[in-house]
Amino acid sequence: MKNKNKNKNKTDRPQKQKEEGIIVDGTTIEAFPNATFDVELDNGSVLKCMVSGKMRKNKIFVIVPARVQVRISPYDLTRGTIIYLYK
């Protein structure tokens, strides 16, 4: 007896929407342990930001001061993720 659910298409389930963040530019002003930085945004506010996993994986190092692009979660506007390092 064959299992009919074995060949069921996985796309039949509703897909969860990926949350979109707010993308802003800023400058690192202070470095902390485990790849955490204080980033001053262009509008003057300061966020606590961590380096994204892809940047860690590809060994992209962030120094102070550096121009960076930050993704801010819409749920917590005081923390962000550094996603790009400008050259």
C-alpha positions in Angstrom: 0.0 0.0 0.0 1.5 3.3 -1.0 1.5 6.4 1.1 -0.5 9.1 -0.7 0.8 11.9 1.4 4.4 11.1 0.4 4.2 12.9 -2.9 2.1 15.8 -1.7 3.3 19.2 -2.9 4.9 21.2 -0.1 3.8 24.5 -1.7 0.2 23.8 -0.8 0.8 25.2 2.6 0.5 29.0 3.1 3.9 30.6 3.1 5.0 32.9 5.9 5.8 36.5 4.8 9.4 37.4 5.5 9.5 40.6 7.6 10.9 43.6 5.8 13.2 45.9 7.8 13.8 49.6 7.5 17.1 50.2 5.6 19.1 53.3 6.7 22.7 54.5 6.5 24.9 55.4 9.4 28.4 55.5 10.8 29.9 53.3 13.5 31.0 55.3 16.5 32.0 52.6 19.0 32.9 48.8 18.9 31.9 46.3 21.6 32.7 42.6 22.0 31.1 39.9 19.8 30.7 42.1 16.7 28.3 44.6 18.3 28.6 48.3 17.4 27.0 51.6 18.2 25.9 53.2 15.0 24.9 56.8 14.6 22.3 57.2 11.8 22.1 60.1 9.4 19.2 61.6 11.4 21.3 61.7 14.6 19.9 58.7 16.6 22.2 56.0 17.9 21.4 52.3 17.6 23.0 49.1 19.0 23.8 47.0 15.9 25.2 43.6 15.3 27.0 42.3 12.2 24.9 40.1 9.9 25.7 36.4 9.6 26.6 36.7 5.9 29.2 39.4 6.7 30.7 37.1 9.4 30.7 34.1 7.1 32.6 36.1 4.4 35.0 37.6 6.9 34.0 41.2 6.2 35.4 43.2 9.1 33.9 46.5 10.3 36.1 49.1 12.0 35.4 52.4 13.7 34.6 54.8 12.0 33.0 53.1 9.0 30.1 54.0 6.8 27.5 51.1 7.0 24.0 50.2 5.9 21.7 49.0 8.7 18.4 47.1 8.7 16.2 48.0 11.6 13.5 45.7 12.7 10.0 47.2 12.6 9.3 45.7 16.1 12.3 47.1 18.0 13.6 50.5 16.7 16.6 50.6 19.1 18.4 47.6 17.6 19.6 46.8 14.1 21.8 44.6 11.9 24.7 45.8 9.8 24.1 44.4 6.3 26.6 46.4 4.1 29.9 48.1 4.5 30.6 51.0 2.2 34.1 51.3 0.9 
